[in-house]
Amino acid sequence: MPRPLALSPDRVFPSDPVQRDIARRLYRQVAGLPIISPHGHTDPGWFAVNQPFGNATEMLLHPDHYIFRMLYSQGVSLDALGIRNRDADPRESWRLFAQNYHLFRGTPSRMWMDWVFAEAFGIDVQFEAATSDLYYDLITEKLASDAYRPRALFDRFGIEAIATTESPLDTLDHHAVIRAANVSGEWSGRVITAYRPDPVVDPEFEGFYGNLARFSELSGEDAYSYTGYLAAHRNRRGFFAAMGATSTDHGHPTAATADLSKTEAEALFARVTRGEVSAADAELFRAHMLTMMAGMSLDDGLVMQIHPGAFRNHNPWLFDHYGRDKGADIPTSTDYVHALRPLLARYGNEAALTIILFTLDETSYARELAPLAGHYPALKLGPAWWFHDSPEGMRRFRSQMTETAGFYNTVGFNDDTRAFLSIPARHDVARRIDCGFLAQLVAEHRMEEWEAAELATDLSYTLAKAAYRL
């Protein structure tokens, strides 16, 4: 007999009964709040075209590098999972996932996936080899129905807004279709873009030199001259804003910033556009452009997100065979105090500017990030991100950041996911963790319960909506 799948109503709440009771009361007040998803990587084409997802594998396995990262670490072939292998049988890929589901015990992926299975699809038996076909058939059958089309799921799970992430080289055609549907009254879902300039800001990004040609074409500016290059950014940022963007996103290897003179910047730009660039010049150019982007954000109002500290594509063989975003990015130690000082010296005191900092280096929480955000008006702290988007990671974030930065120098939660149905699952976990953290403060008489209730709403909804100007 299959083992039952039942989600505990007290999952991730404190084990202490007094704190657990408080957490339950707080959670009841926020469980049904709309979802603000201000930073993520879902495909806008899903919402523009609104076609059914093909099958369980296409919907739940292929977009989720958290899943195939773990499977690959245990020797499972990405070809067998159907990653860039169109000849793979999706049912067989799903069976392989089911056979190895035990590998996810104790991980956030297991918690998110069990939520999706139980809450999104109503399945009440455990996912394992013996139930693989049952899962595949049930999920695939439901995905063929109108109730499981992208827009219907968006509405069903109370999503108020989603921001996707696109390159300046993207024409945003899908976003144009979504906006037209909004204007006509066909659909009211809010799906906006975010400006991610890495392909034309990072000289070490593959195809950088050629990307500038496309950048010139789309912007109508000469992106091979420094003046034209900056004008091209302003042009494309304006286009993104007109298409609904409220933020930019910068995924640099480090948090380094620089504030060069125009003469220095022009000389550097000439070097990085010659086709061969040194690592030092590439780093300096990225650093200078972060400062320039902060200045542009002050002008056009786009919120600036900095996501540093990932060694991208650490596995060269995997990158060569499967490309980016296949689970081979690794966190690195990251300096913020010295790295950000040039940018902050110029713009850190601007209360009209919002810069949201993320980190993959937890050692920087109490030592660097909390004191920085607890001082500079322009800075806010993004939530526990990527490898730390987990119950214990969220608890560490709150416990180390709050005493110095407070709650209101943070921006709530964002899910940063490509896997659509993990969005409500992740937000549910974040709300539960925050309610548990607040419950401890109430139980220790460090906060009144009415204050905790207000904070629970802020952390679940209000702060993200305000910070991202949604």
N, C-alpha and C positions, 0 to 999 in steps of 0.2 A: 504494500500500500504506500502511495506517496505520502511524504511527510507534509504536515500543514504549513502554510505560509500565513502568518498573522503578525501584523505590526503592533507592537506594544504602544498604547497611548502615552506611556511614560518614557519612551525611548530618548536617550541622552539627557534626561532630566537628572538632577542630583539624586544620589542614593539616600542622603539624609532625609528622613520623612518630613521634617519641618520645612526645609528648603524645597523639597519636592512639591509640597502642597502650595507653597507660594508660587513656584514656577508654573504649576498647573493653572492657577488663577490668572497669572500674567499672560500665559500663552493663549488662553481662551479669548483674550481681548485682541490678540493680533493674528490669530491663525487665519482668519478670513480676509485680512487686508489685501488690497490689490498688490500685484507684483510689479515693482519697478526694476527692470533689468537694464541698467545704463551702460553696461560694457559687456560685449560678448561677440561670438563668432558664428552665430547661426546664419544660414544661407537666406538672403532676402528673396531669392527666387522661390523659395517655398511659399511665401506669403503673396508674392506677386502672381504666380501661376496657379497656386492653390490646387495642385494635382495631388492625388493620393500618394502616400509613401508606398513604395513597392512591396516591401516585405519586412519581416522582423529584423533581418540582418542589415538591410539598407537603413532602416530607421534607428536601430539601437546599437548596432555594433560598429558599422563603418565610420560614423562621425566622431567616435569617442576614443581618442588616443590614450586616455587613462586605462581603457580596457585592453587594447592590443599592446600597450607598453608592458603590462604585467604578463600577458601571454607570451610575448616575445622573449621576456626575461627567462621564461621557463622552456624555451626552445621551440615554441609553436611558430610555424612559418606564417609570415604575413600573406604570402601567396595563398596558402590554404584558407586564410580568413577572408580572402577576396579583396585585399587591399591592393588596388591597382592591378588586379588580375580578373579580367572580365570572364575568363573561362571557369572560374571557381563556382561550384554549385552553392547558392546561398543557404540551402538547407544543410549541406554538409558543413559549411562554415559555422552555422548556428549550433550544430551538434558538437563541434569542436569546442565552442565557447561553453556549452552546457557541461561537457565532460571535465572542463577545467575550472568550473565556477567556484570550486572550493579554494582556489588560489586567492580569492578576494576576501576571505574571511577576515574580519577586523578592519577592513579598509573602507574609506568613504564610498568608493565605487559600489561595494556590496550594499551599503545602506541606501544609496540613491537608486540602484537598480531594483532592489526589493520594493521600494516605494513605487516605482514605475509599474512593476508587475502587479502589485496589489491595488494601488489607487487608480492608475490610469487604465489598466486592463481588467481589473477585477479577478485576478487569478488567486486561488487560495491554496495552492500546493507549491512546494519548494521547487526551484529550478535546479535540475540536475540531469544527468545523462538519461535517466528513465523517463523524464518528462519533457525532453527536448522537443520532440515532434508535437506534443500537445501544445506547448508554448508557441512553437513556430506557426502552427496552423491557426490557433486562436488569435494570436497577435496579427498575423497576416490577413486573416479574414476581417478583423475589425478595422485594420488600416484601409481596407477597400471601401469602407462605408463613409458616407458624408460626415458622420460625427467625428471622424478621425482625420479629416483633412486639416492642413496646417492652420487655416483661419479658425476653424471650429475649435481646435485644441487651444489656440491662443485665447479665445473667448472663454472656453470652459474653465481654464485654470486662472482666470482673473488677472491676466497680464494687462497692465495699463500701458506700458511702453517697453519696447525693446530697442536697443541700439546695436546694430551690426557694425562691422569694422571693414572699411574698404580703403584701397590704395588710391592716391591721387590720379592714377592711370585708369581707374575704373570710371566708366561713363554713367554709372548709377541708373541704368535702364530699369532694373527691377524696382528700384525706389520710385522711379517716375510712374510705373504702373500702380504701385501701392498708393501713391499720392492721388492719382487719378481716381482710384476706387474710393478713397476717402472723400474727395470732392463730389463725386457722383452720388454718394450715399450707399454704394454697393457694399462697403465694409468700413467699419470705424476704427479698426485696429491701428495703433500707432507704432510703426516700425521706421526708425530713423537710422541714418548712417553716422559714422565717426571717421575723422580724417586721420589715416595712418600713413605718414609720409616716408616710412623706412626705405622703400625701394628707390627713392630719389634723394634721400638724406644720408644713407649709409654707403660710402664708397666701396665697402666690401660686400654689399648685397649683390647677388648674382645678377649680371646684366645691367649694372648701374649706368654705365656710359650710354648704352642703347636706350635705357629707360628715359634718359634726359631728352632724347629725340621725341618720344611719345609725349613727354611732359610739355615740350615746346608746342607740339601739334595741338594738344588739348587746350592749352592755356592761351595760345596765340602770342606767346612771348619767346624770346631767345634764351632758353634755359642753359645755353652753353656760355653765356656771359653772366657774371655775378649779379649785376643789376637786373637782368632779365630773369635770372633764376629766382631771385626773391620776389619779383613781380609775378612769376608763374605760381609760386606758393600762395600769394595773396589772391590771385585769380581763382585758383582751385579751392581754396578755403572758402571763398565767397560762394562758389557754386555748391559746395557741400552744405554750407549754412542754408542756402536757398532750398536745398533738398531736405532740410530738417535737422542737420547735424547741430549738436550743441557742444561737442567735445572733439579734441584731438587725442591721439594715442601714440606713444613713442616707446618702442621696444629696443632700447640700446643695450649693448653689452655691459656698460657701466653707467653710473650716474654723473659722469664727468660733464662739466659745463665750462665754457670759456666766453670771454667778452672781448673779442678782437676789434681793433680799429678797422675802418673800411679798407685801408691800404693792406693791412695784414690779411684780412679776409679775402680780398681779391687775389692776393698772391697765393694763398692757400687753395682757393677755388681753382686757380689755374693749374696747380699741381695735381689736385685730385681728379681733374677732368682730362688728364693726358693719357689715360688708359692704364697706366701702371702707378699704383699709389702705395706708399709705405704704410705700415700699420700705425705708426705715430701720426702721420698726417690724417689718416682715416679717423683715428680717435679724436684728434683735435677738431676736425671738421664736424663730426657728430656733436662734440661738446659745444662748439660755437653755434651750431644750428638749434640746439635746445634753447639757448639764450635768445636767439632770434625768434624762435617760435613762441617763447613767452611774451616777447614784445608784440608779436602779431595777435596773440590771444588778448592782450590788454586792449588792442585796437578793435578787434572784431567780436570779443565776448565769448569765444569758444573756450570751454574749460580744458585745461591741459592735464593729460595723464602721462606719468612717466613710469614705465614698467622695465626697470633695469635688472641686471644681475643674472641673466640666463646665458649659459654657454650654449648657443644654438647649434643644433645638428652635430653634437659631439661625436656621433658615430658616422664617419665619412662613408663607409660602405652603404649604410642604410640610406643616407642622404642621396648618394649616387643612384641607388636603385629605386627608391620610393619617394624622394623629395622631402620637403619641409613637413613639420608638424606630425611626425610619426612616433613621438614618444622618446626621442633621443636628446631632448634639451635637459641640461643639468644645472642646478643652482650653483652660484658662486658667491664668495664673500664680497660685500659691496660697501664702499665708503660713501657716506653722504655728507658729513660735516665739511670736509675739504672740497669734495667734488662739486657740491652745489653752491659753494660760496660765491663764485663769480656771477651766477645767475641771480642769487638772492641779494647780492650787494646792489644789483641794478634794479631788480623788480620785487624783491621779497616784502617790501613795505607797502605794496600796492593792494589795498583791501578790495579793489574792484577786480583783481586777478585771482583766479582759483587754479592752483596747481595741486593735483592729487598724486601723492607719492605711494608707490607700492614697493615691496621688497620680497626677495626670496631668502634673505639673510636674517634669520630671527635674532642673531646676536646684536643686530643694530636697533632693535625695538626700543629698549629703555635707555640705551647709551646715546643714540643719535636721533632716531626719527621722532620719538615722543618729545624730547626737548626742542627740536627744530619746529615741529608743528605747534608746540605749546608757546612759541614765541612769534614766528613770522605770520603776519596777517594773510599772506597769499597762500600759505601751505595748509593742506588737509591730508589726512592719512587714509589711504585706501585700505580695504579690509584684508584679512589674511588671504593670500593669493596662491593659486595653483597648487603647489605641493603642500601648502599649509591650509588649504580650503578643506578643513576636516574638523571634527569635534575637538580634538586636543589642540590643533593649530589655532582654532578660534579662541579657545580658552586662554592659551598662552598670549595671544594678541591682546585680548581684553585686560588680562592681569598685568601685563608689562607696560601697556600704553596708557591706561586710563589715569593712573595717579599723576602723571606729568602732563599729558595732553588733554585729559578729560574726554568726555564722550562727544562733545560738540565740535571738536577738531577732527572728527572722523566722519565718514560719509556713508554709514550704513553698510549694506551688503551688495556686492554684485557677483554674478555667477561665472562670468568669463568662460562660457562653454560653447562648444559646437553641437552638443547633443541636446536637442530641443526639449525632450521630456525630462531631462535632468534639471531644467530650470525650476519648476515648482518643487522638485525634490530637494534641491540645494537650498532654496529659500526657506523651506520648512525646517531643515536642519539648523540653519543660521538663526531662525527665530527661536527655536527651542534652546539652543546654546545661550543666546543672549538672555532669555528669560531665566535660565538656570543661573547665569552669572549675577543677574540683578537680584535673584532670590537670595543668594548668599549675602549680598550687601544688606538686604532687608532683614534677614535673620540675625545678622551681626549688629543690627541697629545702627548701621552706617547710612541708611537711607529709609525714608518712609515708603510704604507700599504704593501710595498714590503717585509718588515721584517715579518709582520704578515702572508703574503702569504708563506714565507719560513717556518715559525713556524707551520702553519696549516698542511703543508706536513709532517713536522717532527712529530707532535703530532698524525697524522693519520696513519703514515706508518714507517718513518725512525727510530724513537727512539725505537720502539718495536723490529724492525728487528735487530738493532744494539745491544740493551741491551741483547736480548736472543740469540745472536750469530747465527742468522738465515740467 
